[in-house]
Amino acid sequence: MRLQHFVMRPLLSTMLVAISSQAYADTVELPRINIITGSDNAIHKLPGSVAVIDAEQLETIQPLSTEDALKRIAGVNIKGEEETGVVANIGLRGLSSAEQKTLILEDGVPVAPGLFIGNGRYYNPRIQHIESIEVLKGASSLRYGPSTIGGVINYKSKTPEEGVQVSGRVGSFGLKEGTVEAGFVSESGDAQAGFIYTHADADGFQDKDYDMEDLMIKGGIELANGQWIGVKFSHYENDANISYRGLFLGDYQSESGYNPAPDDYFLTDRQSIDINHEWDINDDALLKTVVYWSEVTRDYWRYDVDTPASEAAGRWVYADTLTGNNRSFERIGIDTRLTLQNTLFDIDGEAEIGVRYFVEESDDKRIRATREQDRTGVNDRHREDSAKSLAVFAQNRFDITDRFSITPGLRLETYEQKRKVLTDNNASETSDNTELLPGLGATYFINDDTQLFASAYKAFSPAENAAALDGLVDQKLEAERSVNLEVGVRGKVDRWNYELAAFQMDFENQIVDGNSDPNLSQQNGGETMHRGIEMVLGYDFGSGFSVDSNLTYIPTSEFTQGEFDGNRISYSPEVLANLQLNYHNGPLKTAVAMHYTGSQFGSSDNKRDISGTGGGVGGIWGGKLHSYTVVDLFASYDVSQQFTVFGSVKNLMDKHYIAGLRQGIYAGPERSVEVGAKYKF
């Protein structure tokens, strides 16, 4: 698992030295795996709903996090914990945003620390090195996995442009952020390299301070016979003063602005390397391969609470003892996919065939300490989790006519999980599963500007190690599965562009507590049903004015079996909406954006009063979160071709709202102001 020490780092260094020694020309696209491939019309080949946030849109909305950008896409719900999205809380199409049933990639590579072993939310890519975001739903997501029940999100990293660019912004809550980008391209255009480095720190909303740095280095070189090889190295560190604990109800209602866990820290460190190879074999065949490695460490230090004293005080009262839940994760894998133009059964079409294999493992230590020990103490629980997964898939688009295409596909994914407890005499247990996932999609052009699409496919999310091997017993849990249906239309008419999609996700095998076998603490039991529609509508008024909007309506997102039969899924609002008015006139760009999140429940029991489990404060909190609307204002001005100034007002109306619950209330950030500038040399 330490391949990077012997191969990856020397290869990266050699490539960067070779590239930086050459003269420079225009920037080119380095090889990587995109989920939307081909020309500008590639979206029309996909039999499902697709959304793209491009570089221009990201520049307009000036997000502080990937989640700040994603919440503006139809069907996406974010359970906010703090303004920079240190951890991922993303739900699609009625799936709870407190769970991970959506696959998240960067340049086609999984970013979650553990896809099978758990803890998928512990890393969230930094928006400063992201060029655009792709969101894919429908049968085309079979090309990826696991956990594609909601769909696939792919963050596309920037390719540093030739030259040097510096940018920075300052703002409310003591925000200070600076970014340097530098790119180098050979005169012939057959080699290039560059880097993007960001440092940011802030006192943070509610004094949840953080100190973050993010570095990405990319390089690529053209080989013989239509081949490219590219390397991406990234490093990320963040010391964030965040916790599971939020405000008590009284302090939230009085709009208190203090940090409810002032000494708790979430410390993250991540390194990764991707090596991409692209081979344009001939006019009909393209082979893409990526070998990837990542390592994440996450130390989470939380002080113990005095529950009776906390209940009496109406806020958390802390003891002098603390626990460090300190975990490290490592993954190495390979993903290769071949695209072939063909005439199967005398029908023109395009096939994609792929294989993916990876191994992931984690080292989990629980450290008991005291305030005086300065984060050192006794390791009273030491576990090792691991998993290996092999997946193969194939699909073929048959162009039946110039207007009508169908795309059948099949994915096979087999995996094995293992847990070993070192503090229990190295006791261990394993579990394995195999999933067969068929899918079928279709597209039909009514005319050149209007397209119908439909799909049906099966998706799954694996039971993570903590559930599958709970108590060091093979719980014999099948994967959580969903049969997904979608039908829609997209197109443009004069100045209008639109997309309308109706969907259903019939979810089974949800993991719930309890089992008739006393040796098993968990079982496959609950079933849920999700039905809704997504509407996207835009209009260009001319003279620089345009409007973009979307609406998500999910009337059904509920348990259909078990203890919570008929209850709504937690963190699944019935209505989500976005409206953005844009004005672009020469060097000036402005926008006013409105985001609406409907009411939602914080727990599966659908209780309405906000409180801890059983009326106490020690457990996970539930209750009804009321709807809220947040308005943001953005503006930028190109002083010259090289120099741009920009600024924003987030939560312009200073809306006070609950963004989420955990052990207490996460309040949404109050009004904030940011100003910045960028200059390209």
Sequence and secondary structure as in RCSB ss.txt:
>XXXX:A:sequence
MRLQHFVMRPLLSTMLVAISSQAYADTVELPRINIITGSDNAIHKLPGSVAVIDAEQLETIQPLSTEDALKRIAG
VNIKGEEETGVVANIGLRGLSSAEQKTLILEDGVPVAPGLFIGNGRYYNPRIQHIESIEVLKGASSLRYGPSTIG
GVINYKSKTPEEGVQVSGRVGSFGLKEGTVEAGFVSESGDAQAGFIYTHADADGFQDKDYDMEDLMIKGGIELAN
GQWIGVKFSHYENDANISYRGLFLGDYQSESGYNPAPDDYFLTDRQSIDINHEWDINDDALLKTVVYWSEVTRDY
WRYDVDTPASEAAGRWVYADTLTGNNRSFERIGIDTRLTLQNTLFDIDGEAEIGVRYFVEESDDKRIRATREQDR
TGVNDRHREDSAKSLAVFAQNRFDITDRFSITPGLRLETYEQKRKVLTDNNASETSDNTELLPGLGATYFINDDT
QLFASAYKAFSPAENAAALDGLVDQKLEAERSVNLEVGVRGKVDRWNYELAAFQMDFENQIVDGNSDPNLSQQNG
GETMHRGIEMVLGYDFGSGFSVDSNLTYIPTSEFTQGEFDGNRISYSPEVLANLQLNYHNGPLKTAVAMHYTGSQ
FGSSDNKRDISGTGGGVGGIWGGKLHSYTVVDLFASYDVSQQFTVFGSVKNLMDKHYIAGLRQGIYAGPERSVEV
GAKYKF
>XXXX:A:secstr
  HIIIIIHHHHHHHHHHHHTS            SS SSTTGGGGSSS EEEE HHHHHHH  SSHHHHHTTSTT
EEE  SSTT SS  EEETTS TTS  SEEEETTEE SS SSSS TTS    GGGEEEEEEE SGGGGGS SS SS
 EEEEEE    SEEEEEEEEEGGGEEEEEEEEEEE TTSSEEEEEEEEEEEE  GGG  EEEEEEEEEEEEE SS
SEEEEEEEEEEEEEE   SB B HHHHHTT  S SSTT EEEEEEEEEEEEEEEEEETTEEEEEEEEEEEEEEEE
EEEEE HHHHHHHTS  EEEEEEEEEEEEEEEEEEEEEEEEE GGG  EEEEEEEEEEEEEEEEEEEEEEGGGSS
 EEEEEEEEEEEEEEEEEEEEEEE SSSEEEEEEEEEEEEEEEEEEGGGTTEEEEEEEEEEEEEEEEEEEEETTE
EEEEEEEEEEE   HHHHTGGGS      EEEEEEEEEEEEEETTEEEEEEEEEEEEEEEEEE  SSTT SEEEE
EEEEEEEEEEEEEEEEETTEEEEEEEEEEEEEEE SSTTTT B TT  SEEEEEEEEEEETTEEEEEEEEEE  E
ESSTT   S BSGGGSSSS  B EE  EEEEEEEEEEESSSSEEEEEEEESTT    EEEESBSEEE    EEEE
EEEEE 
